[in-house]
Amino acid sequence: MRSVLAVAGLDPSGGAGIIADVRTIRALGFFPSSVVTVITFQNTCGVKGIREIDAECVERQISAVLEDLRLAGIKIGLVCSERSAKVIAKAVGNLNVPKVVDPVIKATTGFEFSGESVYSVLAEVCDVITPNADEASRLSGIPVRDVRSAENAAKVISETFGCSVVITGGSLGGRDVVFDAGRTFVVEGEVTGSEIHGTGCVYSSALTCYLAMGLKLYDACKKARKFVHRAVIDSVEVGRCLRVAGV
C-alpha cells in the first residue's frame, strides 16, 4: 500500500497539524506516515506555546520512513527553524513524488510560529506551495486583499521559488488562486462564513493525495476544495471554541 508522508507539527487537541493530516490521508485511500517537527501546546481556542523537535530527530524520523515505505506524496506543514527546513529539503528534495508545502507562519489567534525564511528553503524543493492570503503577502511582499492582488502575489512566489502556487481563499470569498506553468486559474468554492479549525491542514493534505493519484494541479485543487467543503459541513464541536473539520 502506498503511503503519503506528513511532515508537520503535533496539535494535542487533534484538530489541526499532523493528526488532521493523517485523518485526511487515510480518508483518501493512502496509508499515512508522519514525521513530527514541533510539539505545540494548543487547543481549539488558541496556541499556548511550542517545543521544537531537534533537527537531527526530524532527520532520523524521515530516514526511517524512507528506508521502508513506498511513498506516493509528501505534505510539509509546520516547520519552525531553518536548520530543520534544510534537513527536510535535503532528505526529500530529490524524491520523484508530489511535494506540497503548506506554510504555517502565524496562527489565526496571532501566535508567530516561524519566519518567511523557513518556507523559502522548503519552497525551493516543493512542487506546490499553499499559503493563505496573509502568508502569501509575507512570502511575496505584495499585500493580498483580493483576487487580482493574489494573482500578482502567486506569480511572484512562483518565479522566486520555481514552484506552483495555490493561494487558498478563506479570505478571498472562497476563491483559490492557482498559478501553474505560467498560467493563472481561479477555483471557486462554497463559503460557509464560519471559521473551522484545521481546514488549511486538511486542504494541503487532500491536495497532496489527489496529486499522488496522478491528477493535474487544477483538477486536484478542485477536488481538494470540495473535500474541505465537505469537512466543514461535517465539522464537529469538540472543545469550547472553534469547531474542528470533520474528516
Contacts in CASP RR format, 6 or more apart in sequence:
PFRMAT RR
TARGET T0000
AUTHOR 0000-0000-0000
METHOD contacts of the structure
MODEL  1
MRSVLAVAGLDPSGGAGIIADVRTIRALGFFPSSVVTVITFQNTCGVKGI
REIDAECVERQISAVLEDLRLAGIKIGLVCSERSAKVIAKAVGNLNVPKV
VDPVIKATTGFEFSGESVYSVLAEVCDVITPNADEASRLSGIPVRDVRSA
ENAAKVISETFGCSVVITGGSLGGRDVVFDAGRTFVVEGEVTGSEIHGTG
CVYSSALTCYLAMGLKLYDACKKARKFVHRAVIDSVEVGRCLRVAGV
1 30 0 8 1.000
1 31 0 8 1.000
1 70 0 8 1.000
2 30 0 8 1.000
2 31 0 8 1.000
2 70 0 8 1.000
2 71 0 8 1.000
2 72 0 8 1.000
2 212 0 8 1.000
3 30 0 8 1.000
3 31 0 8 1.000
3 32 0 8 1.000
3 33 0 8 1.000
3 65 0 8 1.000
3 69 0 8 1.000
3 70 0 8 1.000
3 71 0 8 1.000
3 72 0 8 1.000
4 25 0 8 1.000
4 30 0 8 1.000
4 31 0 8 1.000
4 32 0 8 1.000
4 33 0 8 1.000
4 71 0 8 1.000
4 72 0 8 1.000
4 73 0 8 1.000
4 74 0 8 1.000
4 75 0 8 1.000
4 205 0 8 1.000
4 208 0 8 1.000
4 209 0 8 1.000
4 212 0 8 1.000
5 33 0 8 1.000
5 34 0 8 1.000
5 35 0 8 1.000
5 62 0 8 1.000
5 65 0 8 1.000
5 69 0 8 1.000
5 71 0 8 1.000
5 73 0 8 1.000
5 74 0 8 1.000
5 75 0 8 1.000
6 18 0 8 1.000
6 21 0 8 1.000
6 22 0 8 1.000
6 25 0 8 1.000
6 32 0 8 1.000
6 33 0 8 1.000
6 34 0 8 1.000
6 35 0 8 1.000
6 75 0 8 1.000
6 77 0 8 1.000
6 205 0 8 1.000
7 34 0 8 1.000
7 35 0 8 1.000
7 37 0 8 1.000
7 58 0 8 1.000
7 62 0 8 1.000
7 74 0 8 1.000
7 75 0 8 1.000
7 76 0 8 1.000
7 77 0 8 1.000
7 79 0 8 1.000
7 88 0 8 1.000
7 92 0 8 1.000
8 17 0 8 1.000
8 18 0 8 1.000
8 21 0 8 1.000
8 34 0 8 1.000
8 35 0 8 1.000
8 36 0 8 1.000
8 37 0 8 1.000
8 75 0 8 1.000
8 76 0 8 1.000
8 77 0 8 1.000
8 78 0 8 1.000
8 201 0 8 1.000
9 17 0 8 1.000
9 18 0 8 1.000
9 36 0 8 1.000
9 37 0 8 1.000
9 38 0 8 1.000
9 39 0 8 1.000
9 40 0 8 1.000
9 77 0 8 1.000
9 78 0 8 1.000
10 17 0 8 1.000
10 18 0 8 1.000
10 19 0 8 1.000
10 36 0 8 1.000
10 38 0 8 1.000
10 39 0 8 1.000
10 40 0 8 1.000
11 17 0 8 1.000
11 18 0 8 1.000
11 19 0 8 1.000
11 20 0 8 1.000
11 40 0 8 1.000
11 42 0 8 1.000
12 39 0 8 1.000
12 40 0 8 1.000
12 41 0 8 1.000
12 42 0 8 1.000
12 43 0 8 1.000
13 42 0 8 1.000
13 43 0 8 1.000
13 44 0 8 1.000
13 238 0 8 1.000
13 239 0 8 1.000
14 20 0 8 1.000
14 244 0 8 1.000
15 44 0 8 1.000
15 197 0 8 1.000
15 198 0 8 1.000
15 238 0 8 1.000
15 244 0 8 1.000
15 245 0 8 1.000
16 42 0 8 1.000
16 197 0 8 1.000
16 198 0 8 1.000
16 200 0 8 1.000
16 201 0 8 1.000
17 77 0 8 1.000
17 78 0 8 1.000
17 198 0 8 1.000
17 201 0 8 1.000
18 34 0 8 1.000
18 36 0 8 1.000
20 198 0 8 1.000
20 201 0 8 1.000
20 202 0 8 1.000
20 205 0 8 1.000
20 245 0 8 1.000
20 247 0 8 1.000
21 32 0 8 1.000
21 34 0 8 1.000
21 75 0 8 1.000
21 77 0 8 1.000
21 201 0 8 1.000
21 202 0 8 1.000
21 204 0 8 1.000
21 205 0 8 1.000
22 32 0 8 1.000
22 34 0 8 1.000
23 246 0 8 1.000
23 247 0 8 1.000
24 201 0 8 1.000
24 202 0 8 1.000
24 205 0 8 1.000
24 206 0 8 1.000
24 209 0 8 1.000
24 227 0 8 1.000
24 231 0 8 1.000
24 247 0 8 1.000
25 31 0 8 1.000
25 32 0 8 1.000
25 75 0 8 1.000
25 205 0 8 1.000
25 208 0 8 1.000
25 209 0 8 1.000
26 32 0 8 1.000
27 247 0 8 1.000
28 206 0 8 1.000
28 209 0 8 1.000
28 210 0 8 1.000
28 227 0 8 1.000
29 209 0 8 1.000
30 72 0 8 1.000
30 209 0 8 1.000
30 212 0 8 1.000
31 69 0 8 1.000
33 65 0 8 1.000
33 69 0 8 1.000
33 71 0 8 1.000
35 58 0 8 1.000
35 61 0 8 1.000
35 62 0 8 1.000
35 65 0 8 1.000
36 53 0 8 1.000
36 58 0 8 1.000
36 61 0 8 1.000
37 52 0 8 1.000
37 53 0 8 1.000
37 58 0 8 1.000
37 77 0 8 1.000
37 78 0 8 1.000
37 79 0 8 1.000
37 80 0 8 1.000
37 84 0 8 1.000
37 88 0 8 1.000
38 50 0 8 1.000
38 51 0 8 1.000
38 52 0 8 1.000
38 53 0 8 1.000
38 78 0 8 1.000
38 79 0 8 1.000
38 80 0 8 1.000
38 113 0 8 1.000
39 50 0 8 1.000
39 51 0 8 1.000
39 53 0 8 1.000
40 47 0 8 1.000
40 49 0 8 1.000
40 50 0 8 1.000
40 78 0 8 1.000
41 47 0 8 1.000
41 48 0 8 1.000
41 49 0 8 1.000
41 50 0 8 1.000
41 51 0 8 1.000
42 48 0 8 1.000
42 49 0 8 1.000
42 107 0 8 1.000
43 239 0 8 1.000
43 241 0 8 1.000
44 197 0 8 1.000
44 238 0 8 1.000
44 239 0 8 1.000
44 240 0 8 1.000
44 241 0 8 1.000
44 242 0 8 1.000
44 243 0 8 1.000
44 244 0 8 1.000
45 109 0 8 1.000
45 239 0 8 1.000
45 240 0 8 1.000
45 241 0 8 1.000
45 242 0 8 1.000
46 107 0 8 1.000
46 109 0 8 1.000
46 111 0 8 1.000
46 241 0 8 1.000
47 107 0 8 1.000
47 109 0 8 1.000
47 110 0 8 1.000
47 111 0 8 1.000
47 113 0 8 1.000
49 111 0 8 1.000
50 80 0 8 1.000
50 113 0 8 1.000
52 80 0 8 1.000
52 81 0 8 1.000
52 84 0 8 1.000
53 84 0 8 1.000
55 81 0 8 1.000
55 83 0 8 1.000
55 84 0 8 1.000
55 86 0 8 1.000
55 87 0 8 1.000
56 87 0 8 1.000
58 84 0 8 1.000
58 87 0 8 1.000
58 88 0 8 1.000
59 87 0 8 1.000
59 91 0 8 1.000
62 87 0 8 1.000
62 88 0 8 1.000
62 91 0 8 1.000
62 92 0 8 1.000
63 91 0 8 1.000
65 71 0 8 1.000
66 91 0 8 1.000
66 95 0 8 1.000
71 95 0 8 1.000
71 97 0 8 1.000
72 97 0 8 1.000
72 98 0 8 1.000
72 212 0 8 1.000
73 97 0 8 1.000
73 98 0 8 1.000
73 99 0 8 1.000
73 100 0 8 1.000
73 208 0 8 1.000
73 209 0 8 1.000
73 211 0 8 1.000
73 212 0 8 1.000
74 92 0 8 1.000
74 95 0 8 1.000
74 97 0 8 1.000
74 98 0 8 1.000
74 99 0 8 1.000
74 100 0 8 1.000
74 208 0 8 1.000
75 99 0 8 1.000
75 100 0 8 1.000
75 101 0 8 1.000
75 102 0 8 1.000
75 204 0 8 1.000
75 205 0 8 1.000
75 208 0 8 1.000
76 88 0 8 1.000
76 92 0 8 1.000
76 99 0 8 1.000
76 100 0 8 1.000
76 101 0 8 1.000
76 102 0 8 1.000
76 122 0 8 1.000
76 126 0 8 1.000
77 101 0 8 1.000
77 102 0 8 1.000
77 103 0 8 1.000
77 104 0 8 1.000
77 201 0 8 1.000
77 204 0 8 1.000
78 104 0 8 1.000
78 113 0 8 1.000
78 114 0 8 1.000
79 85 0 8 1.000
79 88 0 8 1.000
79 104 0 8 1.000
79 114 0 8 1.000
79 118 0 8 1.000
79 119 0 8 1.000
79 122 0 8 1.000
80 113 0 8 1.000
80 114 0 8 1.000
80 118 0 8 1.000
81 114 0 8 1.000
81 118 0 8 1.000
82 117 0 8 1.000
82 118 0 8 1.000
82 121 0 8 1.000
84 118 0 8 1.000
85 118 0 8 1.000
85 119 0 8 1.000
85 121 0 8 1.000
85 122 0 8 1.000
86 121 0 8 1.000
88 122 0 8 1.000
89 121 0 8 1.000
89 122 0 8 1.000
89 124 0 8 1.000
89 125 0 8 1.000
92 99 0 8 1.000
92 125 0 8 1.000
93 99 0 8 1.000
93 125 0 8 1.000
97 212 0 8 1.000
98 127 0 8 1.000
98 128 0 8 1.000
98 208 0 8 1.000
98 211 0 8 1.000
98 212 0 8 1.000
99 125 0 8 1.000
99 126 0 8 1.000
99 127 0 8 1.000
99 128 0 8 1.000
99 208 0 8 1.000
100 126 0 8 1.000
100 127 0 8 1.000
100 128 0 8 1.000
100 129 0 8 1.000
100 130 0 8 1.000
100 204 0 8 1.000
100 207 0 8 1.000
100 208 0 8 1.000
100 211 0 8 1.000
101 119 0 8 1.000
101 122 0 8 1.000
101 123 0 8 1.000
101 126 0 8 1.000
101 128 0 8 1.000
101 129 0 8 1.000
101 130 0 8 1.000
101 163 0 8 1.000
101 204 0 8 1.000
102 129 0 8 1.000
102 130 0 8 1.000
102 131 0 8 1.000
102 200 0 8 1.000
102 201 0 8 1.000
102 203 0 8 1.000
102 204 0 8 1.000
103 119 0 8 1.000
103 122 0 8 1.000
103 129 0 8 1.000
103 130 0 8 1.000
103 131 0 8 1.000
103 135 0 8 1.000
103 139 0 8 1.000
104 113 0 8 1.000
104 114 0 8 1.000
105 112 0 8 1.000
105 113 0 8 1.000
105 114 0 8 1.000
105 115 0 8 1.000
105 116 0 8 1.000
105 119 0 8 1.000
105 134 0 8 1.000
105 135 0 8 1.000
105 138 0 8 1.000
106 112 0 8 1.000
106 113 0 8 1.000
106 134 0 8 1.000
106 135 0 8 1.000
107 113 0 8 1.000
108 195 0 8 1.000
115 138 0 8 1.000
116 138 0 8 1.000
116 139 0 8 1.000
119 129 0 8 1.000
119 131 0 8 1.000
119 135 0 8 1.000
119 139 0 8 1.000
120 139 0 8 1.000
120 161 0 8 1.000
122 129 0 8 1.000
123 129 0 8 1.000
123 139 0 8 1.000
123 157 0 8 1.000
123 160 0 8 1.000
123 161 0 8 1.000
123 162 0 8 1.000
123 163 0 8 1.000
124 161 0 8 1.000
124 162 0 8 1.000
124 163 0 8 1.000
126 161 0 8 1.000
126 163 0 8 1.000
127 163 0 8 1.000
127 164 0 8 1.000
127 211 0 8 1.000
128 163 0 8 1.000
128 164 0 8 1.000
128 165 0 8 1.000
128 166 0 8 1.000
128 207 0 8 1.000
128 211 0 8 1.000
128 217 0 8 1.000
129 139 0 8 1.000
129 157 0 8 1.000
129 161 0 8 1.000
129 163 0 8 1.000
129 164 0 8 1.000
129 165 0 8 1.000
129 166 0 8 1.000
130 165 0 8 1.000
130 166 0 8 1.000
130 167 0 8 1.000
130 168 0 8 1.000
130 200 0 8 1.000
130 203 0 8 1.000
130 204 0 8 1.000
130 207 0 8 1.000
131 138 0 8 1.000
131 139 0 8 1.000
131 157 0 8 1.000
131 165 0 8 1.000
131 167 0 8 1.000
131 168 0 8 1.000
132 167 0 8 1.000
132 168 0 8 1.000
132 169 0 8 1.000
132 170 0 8 1.000
132 171 0 8 1.000
132 200 0 8 1.000
133 144 0 8 1.000
133 145 0 8 1.000
133 150 0 8 1.000
133 167 0 8 1.000
133 168 0 8 1.000
133 169 0 8 1.000
133 170 0 8 1.000
133 171 0 8 1.000
133 172 0 8 1.000
134 144 0 8 1.000
134 171 0 8 1.000
136 142 0 8 1.000
136 144 0 8 1.000
136 150 0 8 1.000
136 153 0 8 1.000
136 154 0 8 1.000
136 157 0 8 1.000
136 165 0 8 1.000
136 167 0 8 1.000
137 143 0 8 1.000
137 144 0 8 1.000
137 153 0 8 1.000
139 153 0 8 1.000
139 157 0 8 1.000
139 160 0 8 1.000
140 152 0 8 1.000
140 153 0 8 1.000
140 154 0 8 1.000
140 156 0 8 1.000
140 157 0 8 1.000
140 160 0 8 1.000
141 153 0 8 1.000
141 156 0 8 1.000
142 149 0 8 1.000
142 152 0 8 1.000
142 153 0 8 1.000
142 156 0 8 1.000
143 149 0 8 1.000
144 150 0 8 1.000
144 153 0 8 1.000
144 167 0 8 1.000
144 172 0 8 1.000
146 172 0 8 1.000
147 172 0 8 1.000
147 175 0 8 1.000
147 177 0 8 1.000
147 186 0 8 1.000
150 167 0 8 1.000
150 169 0 8 1.000
150 172 0 8 1.000
150 177 0 8 1.000
151 177 0 8 1.000
151 179 0 8 1.000
151 184 0 8 1.000
153 167 0 8 1.000
154 165 0 8 1.000
154 166 0 8 1.000
154 167 0 8 1.000
154 177 0 8 1.000
154 178 0 8 1.000
154 179 0 8 1.000
154 184 0 8 1.000
155 165 0 8 1.000
155 179 0 8 1.000
155 182 0 8 1.000
155 184 0 8 1.000
157 163 0 8 1.000
157 165 0 8 1.000
157 179 0 8 1.000
158 164 0 8 1.000
158 165 0 8 1.000
158 179 0 8 1.000
158 182 0 8 1.000
164 178 0 8 1.000
164 179 0 8 1.000
164 180 0 8 1.000
164 181 0 8 1.000
164 217 0 8 1.000
165 177 0 8 1.000
165 178 0 8 1.000
165 179 0 8 1.000
165 180 0 8 1.000
166 176 0 8 1.000
166 177 0 8 1.000
166 178 0 8 1.000
166 179 0 8 1.000
166 207 0 8 1.000
166 217 0 8 1.000
166 221 0 8 1.000
167 176 0 8 1.000
167 177 0 8 1.000
167 178 0 8 1.000
168 176 0 8 1.000
168 200 0 8 1.000
168 203 0 8 1.000
169 175 0 8 1.000
169 176 0 8 1.000
169 177 0 8 1.000
170 191 0 8 1.000
173 191 0 8 1.000
174 188 0 8 1.000
174 189 0 8 1.000
174 190 0 8 1.000
174 191 0 8 1.000
175 186 0 8 1.000
175 187 0 8 1.000
175 188 0 8 1.000
175 189 0 8 1.000
176 186 0 8 1.000
176 187 0 8 1.000
176 189 0 8 1.000
176 221 0 8 1.000
176 225 0 8 1.000
177 184 0 8 1.000
177 185 0 8 1.000
177 186 0 8 1.000
178 184 0 8 1.000
178 185 0 8 1.000
178 186 0 8 1.000
178 187 0 8 1.000
178 217 0 8 1.000
178 218 0 8 1.000
178 221 0 8 1.000
179 185 0 8 1.000
180 217 0 8 1.000
180 218 0 8 1.000
185 218 0 8 1.000
185 221 0 8 1.000
187 218 0 8 1.000
187 221 0 8 1.000
187 222 0 8 1.000
187 225 0 8 1.000
189 225 0 8 1.000
189 226 0 8 1.000
189 229 0 8 1.000
190 229 0 8 1.000
192 229 0 8 1.000
192 232 0 8 1.000
192 233 0 8 1.000
194 232 0 8 1.000
194 243 0 8 1.000
195 242 0 8 1.000
196 231 0 8 1.000
196 232 0 8 1.000
196 235 0 8 1.000
196 242 0 8 1.000
196 243 0 8 1.000
196 244 0 8 1.000
196 245 0 8 1.000
197 241 0 8 1.000
197 242 0 8 1.000
197 243 0 8 1.000
197 244 0 8 1.000
197 245 0 8 1.000
198 244 0 8 1.000
198 245 0 8 1.000
199 228 0 8 1.000
199 231 0 8 1.000
199 232 0 8 1.000
199 245 0 8 1.000
200 228 0 8 1.000
202 227 0 8 1.000
202 228 0 8 1.000
202 231 0 8 1.000
202 245 0 8 1.000
202 247 0 8 1.000
203 224 0 8 1.000
203 225 0 8 1.000
203 227 0 8 1.000
203 228 0 8 1.000
206 223 0 8 1.000
206 224 0 8 1.000
206 227 0 8 1.000
206 228 0 8 1.000
207 220 0 8 1.000
207 221 0 8 1.000
207 224 0 8 1.000
210 219 0 8 1.000
210 220 0 8 1.000
210 223 0 8 1.000
210 224 0 8 1.000
211 217 0 8 1.000
211 220 0 8 1.000
213 220 0 8 1.000
214 220 0 8 1.000
215 223 0 8 1.000
228 245 0 8 1.000
231 245 0 8 1.000
231 246 0 8 1.000
231 247 0 8 1.000
232 245 0 8 1.000
232 246 0 8 1.000
234 245 0 8 1.000
234 246 0 8 1.000
234 247 0 8 1.000
235 243 0 8 1.000
235 244 0 8 1.000
235 245 0 8 1.000
235 246 0 8 1.000
236 243 0 8 1.000
236 244 0 8 1.000
236 246 0 8 1.000
237 243 0 8 1.000
237 244 0 8 1.000
238 244 0 8 1.000
END
